[in-house]
């Protein structure tokens, strides 16, 4: 994933599941739908935890900080 923070270009590798869901966001899948899909695929506990971890990473300056 590549993004800009101020005037610095940043990069970090992404996991396969993060890539899958980022590709789904492009055509309009919202975070709520992404969470539901993660819960369906990973189970309630793990799906909710993964969605939270992805969102925290994006909001914490690791890309996609604006929703």
N, C-alpha and C positions, 0 to 999 in steps of 0.2 A: 504494500500500500504506500502510495506517495501522496504527500500533502504539504502545504506551506503553512508555517507558523511564523507570523511576522514576515521577515525577509529571509527566512531559512527554509530550505527544502529538506523535508524529513522523509525517511523511509523506514519501513519495518516489514518483515515477512508476515504473511497471514496464514492461518490454519485452513485446511480444506473446507471445513464447515463454515468458517467465516466467509470464505470466497463464495461458497454456494449461496449464502444469504445476502451478501452484497450484490450478487448478480440478480437476485430476485427483487431487491430494492429498486433497481433501475426502472423496471416497468411499473412501479407504483406500490409494491408491497410495503405496508407501513410497519412500524415497530410492533404494534399489537398483533398483526398477522404473523410477523416473524416469530414472536414469542409463542404463539399458538402452534406454529409449525415445529419449532424446537421441542415443545412439550409433547407433541404427537410423535416425533421421531426419537426423542431421548428419554421420555417419561417426565412426569411432573417435576420432581425434585431436580433432576439433572438439567432439564430443559430450561426451567426458570433460572437456575444458577448460571447456565451458559449465556442466556440472554442478558442477564445482569452484568456478567463479566465483559461481554462484548460491548454493551452500552457504556460501562464504566471506562473501558479502554478508549473508546471513541471520544467520550467527553473529557477524558483526562489528558488530552493533547496528543493522542496516538492515532489521530485521523477521524474524520467525520464528526467533528465536534459540534456541528450545527445540525439540528433536525428540524 
